[in-house]
Amino acid sequence: MNYEEAFAAVTGPGQLFEITEGNILGHHMKYFAHTPPSLGDLFGRCRDFGDKEAVVYGTERISYSTLMDQADRIAHLLSVDLGVQKGDRVAIAMRNLPEWISTYIAVHLIGGVATLINAWWQPNEIAYSLDDSTPKVIVCDKDRATRSIDAARERGVKLVVVRDFDREIDGEGVIHLDPNDTSLPTNYTRPAMDHEDDATILYTSGTTGFPKGAVSSQRGVLTAIFANGARAAIAMLRNPEANTPRFPTAFILAIPLFHVTGSVAVMLSALVSGAKIVLMHRWDPNEAARIIEEERITRFVGVPTMSIDLLENEEFLKRDTSSLTHIGGGGSAVPPELIRKIASTPGKGAPGFGYGMTETNSYGPQIEGEEALARPTSAGKPLPILEVAIFNEFGERQEPNVRGEICFSGPNVIKGYWNNEAATKAAFFGSFLRSGDIGYIDEDGYTYVEDRIKDMVIRGGENVYCAEVEAAIYECDGVHEAAVFGLPDPRLGEEVAAVVYKIAGSDLTAESLEAQLTAKIAKFKVPSKIFIVDEQLPRGATGKILKRDLKEFYSKATNTN
């Protein structure tokens, strides 16, 4: 079939992915007609997959029925024992573990709002998120519990700890949980849910130095899942030979689950289709190559740096990874050469990448296969449930091929930022979310991303807002002024750099500043290149530090060296 025929077959009347249109939160939009009311309803269908493998973590192999039993035990603990009710926030702070997935499911089974905490955050960052989202409970692994316990106690937040087998975390307000304990009760009440009820809060770094909680509705998250499913169904009809896996569908999950790509594009897309998820504790291309071969992984979804790591890894090239049908992902700009390299590496899967944001539940324009090879600099097109448009700074919509800010409107877009009306208002032109990226849409409807408005670095798929890092630097001893910006990096895309004018007589060094910052902010935000200077940073006529000049100077200096 051609695209139009496949699209009509997949999204037409009576089909699972039927598209209709109507009013959503005051705006006319296209949406999937058969979206269930809530994620809890969707997870109920996971029970039908029974003994199929759901999650693999090291030597642990968990079936769908076991996963749902675990979720039921956690749901009982949260709702019956700890009093979590519909709309209450439940924070999840842990590395990629099976309990992360079962806790996320449990929260939605009882109508809670899953509040995802960055596993790399330090105590003050976690404390901020607890103040902002006011969860009733935070569920942690042992390491995250150590960082969270003081903040949780001070705020009266119950702390549930998993995998603390030696009970090292203890005291008032601490509850240890083993969801595999079959003696634990599984009874709880499922509340009635609506499409527009809050579902998740994901924190994204803020331009003012504080993270913002992006709030998605039930429909918002479900729309992204349905869109991914519809896209896969269309691809299957267009090219069944290339898109039919030789083995049951299996995802390797190398991206953190607190990241929207990990939780929505991988975890949820896998769970609703009965696929297998193989968790990685941390990214290691050698280990990923072994897992792909031994677990017969069919889909690899990661940030572009992970795909680069794989394709340049000798272990990956020599192993039998012919089970792969797709290599791709999103989270940062995709080098055109990467698309060509995936396509030209025999038996390693076809390229497929998307351009989305936390605020769009990871869904946006997508491009794959031959289309990606033909337009390697394009981010692609979305399904019509998402409208992409270009606006100028005055909120005026632009014609094809005219540069401006890329904006999104659709049911997958967030409702706004938690407790932050000003940020919500600034983020939208009517129903259109402002991406902060500059680009254009050509006459055929393909989106091209060229630059960023935001003062932000995308390091290996993680957003690092310069203002947040600068705020942390100014808290350090010996700092007079600072400027943070991105420098090109061949693997990560960008690395975080800082130029710091130290106080006269201070013994501040790059090493001492790094040590101070490591205790204040997550490691991925700590600048990997720190330049200490003895003179004021260059300023413009208004007194603003000229970051563009600094970036240009240090980019040349680092390339020369």
C-alpha positions in Angstrom: 0.0 0.0 0.0 1.0 3.6 -0.4 0.9 5.9 2.7 -2.6 7.3 2.0 -4.1 3.8 1.6 -2.4 2.4 4.7 -3.4 5.5 6.7 -7.1 5.1 5.7 -7.0 1.4 6.5 -5.6 1.9 10.0 -7.4 5.1 11.1 -10.8 4.7 9.3 -14.2 4.2 10.9 -14.4 1.1 13.2 -10.7 0.6 13.4 -8.7 0.6 16.6 -6.9 3.7 15.7 -10.0 5.5 14.2 -9.5 9.3 14.2 -12.3 11.7 14.8 -12.5 15.3 15.9 -14.1 17.5 18.5 -13.6 19.8 21.5 -10.8 19.0 23.9 -10.2 21.4 26.8 -11.7 24.2 24.8 -9.9 23.6 21.5 -11.0 21.8 18.4 -8.7 18.9 17.7 -8.5 15.5 16.0 -8.1 12.6 18.4 -8.3 8.8 18.6 -12.0 7.8 19.0 -11.3 4.6 21.0 -8.9 6.0 23.6 -9.9 4.4 26.9 -10.7 6.8 29.8 -7.5 6.2 31.7 -4.1 4.4 31.8 -5.6 2.3 34.6 -8.1 0.9 32.1 -5.4 0.2 29.6 -3.2 -1.6 32.1 -6.2 -3.8 32.9 -5.8 -5.3 29.5 -2.2 -6.4 30.4 -3.7 -9.2 32.5 -4.8 -10.8 29.2 -1.1 -11.4 28.3 -0.8 -13.9 31.1 2.4 -15.9 31.2 4.1 -13.9 28.4 7.4 -12.4 29.5 6.9 -8.7 30.4 10.1 -7.6 32.1 13.6 -9.0 32.2 16.2 -7.5 34.6 19.5 -9.4 35.0 18.5 -13.0 36.0 14.9 -11.9 36.9 12.2 -12.8 34.4 8.7 -11.5 35.2 5.5 -12.5 33.3 2.6 -10.1 32.7 0.5 -11.9 35.3 3.3 -11.6 37.9 3.8 -7.9 37.0 0.2 -7.2 37.5 0.1 -9.1 40.8 3.0 -6.9 42.0 1.1 -3.8 40.9 -2.0 -4.9 42.8 0.0 -5.3 46.0 1.5 -1.9 45.6 -1.9 -0.4 44.7 -3.3 -1.9 48.0 -0.4 -0.4 50.0 -0.7 3.0 48.5 -4.5 3.3 48.6 -5.6 1.3 51.6 -2.7 1.6 53.9 -1.3 5.0 52.9 -4.5 6.7 51.9 -3.6 7.7 48.4 -6.8 8.9 46.6 -7.7 9.9 43.0 -5.6 12.9 42.0 -3.0 12.5 44.8 0.6 12.6 43.6 2.9 9.6 44.1 6.5 10.3 43.4 8.7 7.6 41.9 12.5 7.9 42.4 14.6 5.0 41.4 16.8 3.6 38.7 15.5 1.3 35.9 14.1 -1.5 38.0 11.1 -3.8 37.7 9.6 -2.1 40.7 9.6 1.2 38.8 7.2 -0.3 36.3 5.0 -2.1 38.8 4.7 1.1 40.9 3.8 3.2 37.8 1.1 0.8 37.0 -0.2 0.7 40.6 -0.4 4.5 40.8 -2.7 4.5 37.7 -4.8 1.6 38.9 -5.8 3.8 41.9 -6.2 7.1 39.9 -3.0 8.7 41.3 -0.7 11.0 39.5 2.6 9.4 38.7 5.3 12.1 39.5 8.6 11.1 38.0 11.7 12.1 39.8 15.1 12.2 38.0 17.2 9.4 39.4 20.3 11.5 39.1 19.0 14.4 41.2 20.7 15.3 44.5 18.9 16.0 47.8 18.1 19.7 47.2 16.7 18.9 43.8 14.5 16.2 45.2 13.4 18.5 48.0 12.3 21.1 45.5 10.2 18.6 43.6 8.5 17.4 46.9 7.7 21.1 47.7 6.4 21.7 44.3 4.3 18.6 43.6 3.4 17.8 47.3 3.1 14.0 46.9 1.5 11.9 49.6 4.1 9.1 49.0 7.5 8.8 47.4 8.6 5.3 46.3 12.4 4.8 46.1 15.2 2.3 45.6 17.8 2.3 48.4 20.1 5.0 46.8 17.3 7.4 46.1 15.8 6.8 49.5 19.1 7.9 51.1 18.9 11.2 49.2 15.2 11.6 49.8 14.7 10.6 53.5 15.4 14.0 55.1 13.2 16.0 52.7 10.4 13.4 53.0 10.4 13.5 56.8 10.5 17.3 56.9 7.4 17.4 54.6 5.5 14.5 56.1 5.8 12.5 52.9 5.6 8.7 53.4 8.8 7.0 52.1 8.3 3.5 50.6 11.6 1.7 49.9 12.2 -1.2 47.6 15.2 -3.5 47.3 16.6 -2.5 50.6 17.1 -6.1 51.6 19.3 -5.4 54.6 16.9 -2.7 55.9 19.6 0.0 55.9 17.0 2.7 55.4 14.9 2.8 58.6 13.1 5.1 61.0 9.9 7.1 61.2 7.8 7.2 58.1 9.8 4.5 56.2 8.0 1.5 54.8 9.8 -1.4 53.2 8.1 -3.1 50.3 8.7 -6.4 48.5 6.1 -6.6 45.8 6.9 -10.3 45.3 5.6 -11.1 48.8 2.5 -13.2 48.0 1.2 -12.7 51.6 0.5 -9.0 50.9 -3.2 -8.1 50.1 -4.2 -7.1 46.6 -7.7 -5.6 47.2 -8.3 -1.9 46.4 -11.0 0.2 44.8 -10.6 1.5 41.2 -12.0 5.0 40.9 -14.0 6.3 38.0 -11.7 8.2 35.7 -12.1 10.8 32.9 -9.9 11.4 29.8 -8.9 14.9 31.1 -7.9 13.8 34.6 -4.2 14.4 35.5 -2.1 11.3 34.8 1.6 12.3 35.1 4.0 15.0 36.2 7.4 14.9 34.5 10.0 17.5 35.5 11.8 19.4 32.9 14.6 21.9 33.7 13.4 25.5 33.9 14.8 28.6 32.3 14.6 30.3 35.7 16.8 27.8 37.4 14.0 25.7 38.8 12.5 22.5 37.2 8.9 22.8 35.9 6.4 20.0 36.4 4.8 19.2 33.0 1.3 17.9 33.7 -0.3 15.4 31.2 -3.9 14.3 31.1 -4.9 10.6 30.8 -5.8 11.3 27.2 -2.4 13.1 26.6 -0.3 10.0 27.5 -2.7 7.6 25.9 -2.7 9.6 22.6 1.1 9.3 22.4 0.8 5.5 22.9 -2.0 5.2 20.3 0.0 7.3 17.8 3.0 5.1 18.1 0.8 2.0 17.6 -0.9 3.6 14.6 2.4 4.5 13.1 3.7 1.0 13.5 0.5 -0.4 11.9 0.8 1.9 8.9 4.4 0.9 8.4 3.4 -2.8 8.5 0.9 -2.3 5.8 3.3 -0.3 3.6 6.2 -2.7 3.9 5.2 -6.0 5.7 8.5 -7.8 4.9 10.7 -5.1 6.5 8.4 -4.6 9.5 7.6 -8.2 10.4 10.0 -9.3 13.2 11.5 -12.8 13.0 11.0 -13.0 16.8 8.4 -11.8 19.2 8.6 -8.0 19.8 11.1 -7.1 22.4 12.5 -3.7 23.5 15.7 -3.0 25.2 15.2 -0.2 27.7 18.4 1.7 28.0 16.9 5.2 28.6 16.0 6.1 32.2 12.3 5.5 32.9 11.9 8.9 34.4 12.6 10.3 30.9 9.5 10.6 28.6 11.2 8.5 25.9 11.8 5.7 28.4 8.4 5.8 30.1 6.1 6.5 27.2 7.8 5.7 23.9 9.4 2.4 25.2 7.7 1.2 28.4 4.1 2.0 27.7 4.3 1.1 24.0 5.7 -2.3 24.9 3.3 -3.0 27.8 0.1 -2.3 25.8 1.3 -4.6 23.0 2.4 -7.5 25.2 6.0 -7.0 24.2 9.0 -7.9 26.3 11.1 -5.2 28.0 14.7 -5.9 28.9 15.9 -3.3 31.4 19.5 -2.0 31.5 20.7 -0.6 34.9 23.0 1.8 33.1 24.1 2.4 29.5 26.9 0.1 28.3 27.2 -0.6 24.5 29.0 -3.9 25.2 26.2 -5.1 27.5 23.6 -3.8 25.1 25.1 -5.8 22.2 25.0 -9.0 24.4 21.4 -8.4 25.4 20.3 -7.7 21.8 21.7 -11.0 20.7 20.7 -13.2 23.7 17.2 -11.7 24.2 16.4 -11.4 20.5 15.7 -7.7 20.8 13.7 -6.4 17.8 13.5 -2.6 18.7 16.2 -0.4 20.0 15.0 3.0 21.1 17.5 5.5 22.5 19.0 8.9 22.2 21.2 9.3 19.1 24.4 9.0 21.1 23.4 5.4 22.1 22.8 4.5 18.4 26.3 5.9 17.6 27.8 4.0 20.5 26.2 0.8 19.2 27.3 1.2 15.6 30.8 1.9 16.5 31.0 -0.9 19.0 33.0 -4.0 17.9 30.9 -6.3 20.2 27.8 -5.1 18.4 29.2 -5.6 14.9 30.4 -9.1 15.6 27.3 -10.4 17.4 24.2 -11.8 15.8 21.8 -8.9 16.1 19.7 -9.8 13.1 16.6 -9.8 15.3 16.6 -6.0 15.1 14.1 -4.5 12.8 14.5 -0.9 14.0 17.3 1.3 15.5 16.3 4.8 16.5 14.7 7.0 19.1 14.8 10.7 19.8 15.6 13.2 22.4 18.1 15.3 20.5 19.1 16.3 17.0 19.9 13.3 14.7 23.1 13.6 12.6 22.2 12.7 9.0 25.3 10.5 8.9 23.8 8.4 11.6 20.8 7.6 9.5 22.9 6.6 6.6 25.2 4.5 8.8 22.2 2.5 10.3 20.8 1.9 6.8 24.2 0.8 5.4 25.0 -1.6 8.3 23.7 -5.1 7.1 21.4 -7.0 9.4 21.2 -4.3 12.1 17.7 -2.8 11.5 16.3 0.2 9.7 16.6 3.8 11.0 13.7 5.5 12.6 13.7 8.7 14.7 11.2 11.1 16.1 11.2 14.7 17.3 9.2 15.2 20.4 9.4 16.7 23.9 8.5 16.0 27.5 5.6 18.4 26.8 4.3 16.3 23.9 4.7 13.0 25.7 7.6 12.2 23.3 5.3 12.2 20.2 6.0 14.5 17.3 7.1 14.3 13.7 8.7 11.0 12.8 10.7 9.6 9.9 12.1 6.2 9.2 13.4 3.8 6.5 13.7 5.0 3.0 12.0 8.2 3.8 14.7 9.0 6.4 17.4 8.2 3.8 15.7 10.5 1.3 15.3 13.4 3.8 18.1 12.8 6.4 17.9 16.4 7.7 14.2 16.3 8.3 12.4 15.3 11.5 9.5 14.0 9.4 5.7 14.3 9.7 3.3 13.4 12.5 -0.1 11.7 12.3 -2.9 14.3 11.9 -3.8 14.1 15.6 -0.9 16.4 16.1 -0.7 19.7 14.2 2.7 21.2 13.7 3.0 24.9 12.7 5.6 27.7 12.5 4.9 30.9 14.4 6.9 34.2 14.5 7.6 36.0 17.8 4.2 37.8 17.7 2.3 34.5 17.5 1.5 34.8 13.8 1.4 31.6 11.8 4.0 31.4 9.0 3.8 30.0 5.4 5.8 26.9 4.2 9.6 27.3 4.1 9.5 30.4 6.4 11.6 30.0 9.5 10.1 30.6 12.9 9.3 28.8 16.2 8.1 25.2 15.8 4.8 24.7 17.7 2.6 21.8 18.5 -1.2 21.4 19.0 -2.9 18.1 19.8 -4.4 16.0 22.6 -0.9 14.5 23.4 0.3 18.0 24.5 0.5 18.8 28.2 -2.2 20.6 30.1 0.4 23.0 31.5 3.0 23.3 34.2 2.1 22.2 37.8 1.5 25.2 40.1 3.0 27.6 37.5 0.4 29.6 35.7 3.0 32.1 34.4 5.1 29.4 32.8 2.0 27.8 31.3 0.8 31.0 29.8 4.3 31.8 28.3 4.5 28.3 26.8 1.5 28.5 24.5 0.2 30.5 21.5 -3.5 29.5 22.0 -3.6 25.7 21.8 -0.1 25.6 20.3 2.8 24.7 22.6 6.0 26.6 21.9 8.9 24.2 21.4 11.7 26.8 21.8 13.2 25.4 18.6 13.6 27.3 15.3 12.8 25.6 12.0 10.5 25.5 9.1 7.9 23.2 7.4 8.4 22.6 3.7 5.6 22.5 1.0 5.3 18.7 1.5 4.6 19.1 5.3 8.1 17.9 6.5 9.5 19.6 9.6 13.1 20.7 9.8 14.7 21.8 13.1 17.6 24.3 12.7 18.3 26.1 16.0 17.1 26.8 19.5 15.6 29.9 21.1 16.1 28.5 24.6 19.3 29.0 26.6 19.6 25.2 26.8 22.2 22.5 26.2 21.0 19.0 25.0 23.6 16.6 26.4 23.0 13.1 25.1 19.3 13.6 25.1 19.0 15.3 28.5 17.9 18.9 28.6 20.2 21.1 30.7 19.0 24.7 31.1 22.0 27.1 31.5 20.2 29.3 34.0 19.8 26.3 36.4 23.5 25.5 36.2 24.5 29.1 36.6 22.3 29.5 39.6 24.1 26.5 41.2 27.5 28.0 40.3 26.7 31.3 41.9 26.1 29.4 45.2 29.6 28.1 45.2 32.5 29.7 47.0 34.9 31.9 45.1 32.6 32.7 42.2 32.1 36.3 41.0 30.2 35.7 37.8 29.5 32.8 35.4 28.2 31.9 32.0 27.1 28.4 31.0 26.6 27.3 27.4 27.0 24.3 25.1 30.0 23.2 23.1 29.9 20.6 20.3 30.7 17.1 21.2 31.0 14.3 18.6 29.2 11.7 20.7 26.9 13.6 23.1 25.9 16.2 20.6 26.7 18.9 23.1 28.6 19.1 26.4 28.0 21.6 29.1 30.7 24.3 29.5 31.1 27.1 32.0 33.3 30.2 32.1 33.7 31.5 35.6 35.2 34.8 36.7 36.5 34.1 40.2 36.7 36.5 43.1 40.0 38.2 43.5 42.3 36.3 45.8 40.1 33.2 45.6 41.8 29.8 45.2 38.9 28.5 43.1 39.9 25.9 40.5 37.9 23.9 37.9 38.3 20.8 40.1 37.1 22.5 43.3 34.1 24.0 41.5 33.2 20.7 40.0 33.3 19.1 43.5 31.0 21.8 44.9 28.6 21.4 42.0 28.4 17.6 42.2 26.8 18.0 45.6 24.2 20.5 44.3 23.0 19.3 40.9 22.7 16.0 39.0 26.0 14.9 37.4 24.8 15.3 33.8 24.3 19.0 34.5 27.8 19.6 35.9 29.9 21.2 33.3 32.5 18.9 31.7 34.6 21.9 30.6 35.2 24.6 33.2 37.3 27.7 32.4 38.4 29.8 35.3 39.3 33.4 34.4 40.7 36.4 36.2 38.7 39.1 34.4 35.1 40.2 34.0 33.2 38.3 31.3 32.4 40.3 28.1 29.2 42.3 28.2 27.0 44.1 25.8 25.6 47.6 26.0 22.9 46.5 28.4 25.4 44.8 30.6 24.3 41.3 29.6 27.0 38.7 29.3 27.8 38.0 25.7 27.4 34.2 25.7 27.5 33.9 22.0 31.0 35.5 21.9 32.2 33.2 24.7 30.8 30.1 23.0 32.5 31.1 19.7 35.8 31.8 21.4 35.9 28.6 23.5 34.6 26.4 20.7 37.6 27.5 18.6 40.0 27.2 21.5 38.9 23.6 22.3 39.1 22.6 18.7 42.6 24.1 18.4 43.7 22.2 21.4 
